[in-house]
Amino acid sequence: MENHYFEMEEETFNREGAHLVAKALLGTLCSADMPNRWDMYAIRNYFCRNAAWCFPTVEWADSMAALCEGKKVLEIGAGNGLIAKLMRARGVDWVATDAAPPERVLSEVEYLRAGHAVDKYVDECDLVFWSWWPYEGSAEDLYAAENFLKRGKRVIVVGESGGGCTGSRDFWESDDIGINYRVPEIREDLPSWDGIHDHTHEVVNSGEEVW
Ligand SMILES: C[S@@+](CC[C@H](N)C(=O)[O-])C[C@H]1O[C@@H](n2cnc3c(N)ncnc32)[C@H](O)[C@@H]1O
């Protein structure tokens, strides 16, 4: 499925923006009225199943591609490969992996559990990325962070921090590697859906600036 609205130039994706997204995705199935909270829920639900769990705007993708320039990136839990598609289109050397990618992907995604993907690619990749690691999922997000950090490589994560609705419990609660977060050098962060607090984080060892 092509999601052409990613080339739209909405500055923020608030309720009105979400309505435009819904129109782009659902066409005539969407009512012309502004969505109420339940419409928003349905739109986000549809969006997550057909596009992505985060909201990768053109501006964010440009910023993220700039951050990754000259690097080889491993993405774990890549879903349908939408972010991979955006990054590859911007020239980033991007390896996308997922334990259970959907039947129809938007860009190539290697069928690989995160732990195995880390073992396979940690030496050749400079940075590991993930977006919306499953809440209370396996702790392979922590495994990925540990393995990249201890080699002096970067870890960039999209989602809700501090025990929000993304990431494994072990990841947020672990002090084994002294996890801390800072804002990476990114010009444009992701917008959030209503009630969601999405951010792009850099995972670092303790002692650095906290988000
Ligand atoms: C909430 S979705 C996020 C998908 C995508 N990153 C996004 O932002 O739209 C979580 C993804 O993680 C994948 N996943 C779950 N457990 C995994 C594991 N142990 N290893 C690799 N991928 C996993 C799922 O198959 C799913 O595609």
PDBQT file of the ligand as one rigid body, heavy atoms in Angstrom, charges set to zero:
ROOT
HETATM    1  C1  LIG A 301       4.158  -2.089  17.517  1.00  0.00    +0.000 C 
HETATM    2  S1  LIG A 301       4.849  -2.823  16.093  1.00  0.00    +0.000 S 
HETATM    3  C2  LIG A 301       5.924  -1.501  15.521  1.00  0.00    +0.000 C 
HETATM    4  C3  LIG A 301       6.245  -1.648  14.065  1.00  0.00    +0.000 C 
HETATM    5  C4  LIG A 301       7.064  -0.502  13.472  1.00  0.00    +0.000 C 
HETATM    6  N1  LIG A 301       8.367  -0.403  14.090  1.00  0.00    +0.000 N 
HETATM    7  C5  LIG A 301       6.336   0.810  13.586  1.00  0.00    +0.000 C 
HETATM    8  O1  LIG A 301       6.801   1.731  14.274  1.00  0.00    +0.000 OA
HETATM    9  O2  LIG A 301       5.280   0.918  12.958  1.00  0.00    +0.000 OA
HETATM   10  C6  LIG A 301       6.010  -3.960  16.815  1.00  0.00    +0.000 C 
HETATM   11  C7  LIG A 301       6.752  -4.799  15.814  1.00  0.00    +0.000 C 
HETATM   12  O3  LIG A 301       7.736  -5.548  16.529  1.00  0.00    +0.000 OA
HETATM   13  C8  LIG A 301       7.792  -6.850  15.991  1.00  0.00    +0.000 C 
HETATM   14  N2  LIG A 301       8.363  -7.725  17.031  1.00  0.00    +0.000 N 
HETATM   15  C9  LIG A 301       7.798  -8.134  18.184  1.00  0.00    +0.000 A 
HETATM   16  N3  LIG A 301       8.632  -8.896  18.893  1.00  0.00    +0.000 NA
HETATM   17  C10 LIG A 301       9.769  -8.984  18.167  1.00  0.00    +0.000 A 
HETATM   18  C11 LIG A 301      11.018  -9.642  18.345  1.00  0.00    +0.000 A 
HETATM   19  N4  LIG A 301      11.257 -10.373  19.437  1.00  0.00    +0.000 N 
HETATM   20  N5  LIG A 301      11.968  -9.489  17.409  1.00  0.00    +0.000 NA
HETATM   21  C12 LIG A 301      11.736  -8.737  16.299  1.00  0.00    +0.000 A 
HETATM   22  N6  LIG A 301      10.567  -8.108  16.053  1.00  0.00    +0.000 NA
HETATM   23  C13 LIG A 301       9.604  -8.228  16.977  1.00  0.00    +0.000 A 
HETATM   24  C14 LIG A 301       6.370  -7.160  15.605  1.00  0.00    +0.000 C 
HETATM   25  O4  LIG A 301       6.311  -8.194  14.616  1.00  0.00    +0.000 OA
HETATM   26  C15 LIG A 301       5.899  -5.810  15.079  1.00  0.00    +0.000 C 
HETATM   27  O5  LIG A 301       6.113  -5.685  13.695  1.00  0.00    +0.000 OA
ENDROOT
TORSDOF 0
